[in-house]
Amino acid sequence: MQMQEVDLAIIGAGPAGMAAAISAWESGMEDIMLLERAEYPGGLLHQCIHNGFGLHYFEEDLTGPEYAERFIDRLASSNIKLCLNTMVTNFHPDRSMIAINPQWGEFKVVPKSVVLAMGCREKTRFAIGIPGSRPAGIFTAGLAQKLVNVDGYMPGKEIVVLGSGDIGMIMARRLTLEGAEVKAVVEIMPRVGGLIRNEVQCLHDFDIPLLLQHTITEIYGDYRVEGVKIVQVDGQGNPVRETERRIDCDCLLLSVGLIPENELSLEAGIELDENIGGPVVDEFLQTSLDGVFAAGNVVQVWDLVDNVTLDGEKTGRNAARYVGGELKREPKEIEVIPGDNIATVTPHKIVGTESAELALRVRETIERAEVRVGDFRKKFRVVSPTEVIKIMLEPEYLNLFRKKGEIKVSCCQRGKEDKEEGHD
Ligand SMILES: Cc1cc2nc3c(=O)[nH]c(=O)nc-3n(C[C@H](O)[C@H](O)[C@H](O)COP(=O)(O)OP(=O)(O)OC[C@H]3O[C@@H](n4cnc5c(N)ncnc54)[C@H](O)[C@@H]3O)c2cc1C
């Protein structure tokens, strides 16, 4: 088997992997291999032909392919080895990996450092257990997005979307624009799962019915979907039987969540966060395996691709520092503990020798909110589970927690006194 030794191997050439490769290159690393199983770099971006990408990073409103192109151009002007049609099939605790492509067949890569940037995958019908028959016409929203935007096929004419994640809402609008009738977007929660801007621009602006606190309890049809049974749910999420009704449709799209893609991480014995499904990382985005970093949706499902790019850049810089012998682990790290109203927080551990940025999501929407990290407080007009909140902590402050070995993060509503003082 052919063997390649490199300074850095990156698995996945989506926005996270491309940013990692470019920043490692710009940090002086020369021997970088970017392995991508698809025939194009860019990850999911090439199927996201709507706008709304890059508003923060470029301060421009770009489509997914336009956003990707900016990084593809920068890759092309470097000596980074971009291996397309290349699937990494195995990853080992000594950081070596096995990959396969049509050019070299199966080959081994032995890198000094690694960035995991495999992204995430969509939950399917079986992850949420909808009973009923198994006819044609049931798709995840992302697959339908690829069929319509890349391959030019319509998945159906009368559509019901289950789940109001961003991909589901974007596809409801897309299919409407392509002439389908979207009969409903059905969401079990009392609020949409995706960004508010997508609720407004994709559903309300196109008069697409949004049924909050509803779910689907049965799928009808033998060969092709003929309809779904929908039902209202109570405060505990239990179906209220008297409200059951049928909606006729020939296509059901599922937008019910994304799962970080970590089979390779598991194989290498990397510690995963059971709640999020991604690797446990420190503020340098280094995983439990020395010299292995992780960026983008493989760590946690981000709200905006701009954040994924920043994550990728961080891992590229840190991989270069690791190979240069500059990045050392501290014997005692500070554990980050999610407290009240915190759904997820990364990094999980902080070395604390440099500034560290926390990225967190809350469980519930709160107006006039305050995020607390130890005694540090940051005020927000409103916090919502759909948006990632970032908080930067300085090493002098982190030092105060070194002895205790942990720092707690929580989010609550601010007291009345703040309102009277006019904070917001
Ligand atoms: C179906 C879907 C649709 C989306 N649509 C939108 C949208 O409309 N708007 C929006 O803002 N965000 C959207 N997102 C979120 C968007 O994917 C992320 O913001 C961003 O693409 C994440 O970047 P990433 O690099 O972490 O992962 P990805 O973009 O998923 O890139 C991961 C890359 O890794 C490659 N890979 C994985 N495993 C291997 C392996 N073993 N070997 C080689 N290569 C591998 C994959 O082929 C892929 O190219 C969508 C996500 C999904 C899953």
The ligand as an ORCA input file, in Angstrom:
! r2SCAN-3c Opt
* xyz 0 1
  C     -27.959     18.793      4.243
  C     -27.498     20.116      4.799
  C     -27.918     21.320      4.208
  C     -27.510     22.539      4.739
  N     -27.997     23.698      4.209
  C     -27.632     24.867      4.782
  C     -28.148     26.083      4.309
  O     -28.979     26.084      3.413
  N     -27.698     27.258      4.871
  C     -26.766     27.284      5.889
  O     -26.356     28.354      6.378
  N     -26.276     26.130      6.346
  C     -26.695     24.935      5.827
  N     -26.212     23.783      6.336
  C     -25.217     23.901      7.348
  C     -23.860     23.897      6.641
  O     -23.643     22.572      6.263
  C     -22.744     24.301      7.502
  O     -22.807     25.640      7.908
  C     -21.371     24.072      6.861
  O     -21.443     23.524      5.586
  C     -20.602     23.185      7.758
  O     -19.288     23.091      7.277
  P     -18.380     21.862      7.633
  O     -17.119     22.070      6.860
  O     -18.292     21.672      9.087
  O     -19.179     20.592      7.061
  P     -19.639     20.207      5.593
  O     -19.978     21.365      4.765
  O     -20.686     19.157      5.805
  O     -18.330     19.527      4.975
  C     -17.845     18.282      5.434
  C     -17.082     17.654      4.290
  O     -16.419     16.505      4.774
  C     -16.482     15.496      3.789
  N     -16.282     14.208      4.445
  C     -16.994     13.669      5.472
  N     -16.502     12.475      5.825
  C     -15.435     12.235      5.016
  C     -14.519     11.153      4.882
  N     -14.599     10.081      5.666
  N     -13.561     11.240      3.935
  C     -13.465     12.340      3.123
  N     -14.317     13.388      3.205
  C     -15.287     13.336      4.131
  C     -17.884     15.660      3.196
  O     -17.999     15.087      1.923
  C     -18.005     17.178      3.162
  O     -17.575     17.735      1.951
  C     -26.628     22.561      5.834
  C     -26.200     21.348      6.411
  C     -26.649     20.145      5.920
  C     -26.199     18.848      6.599
*
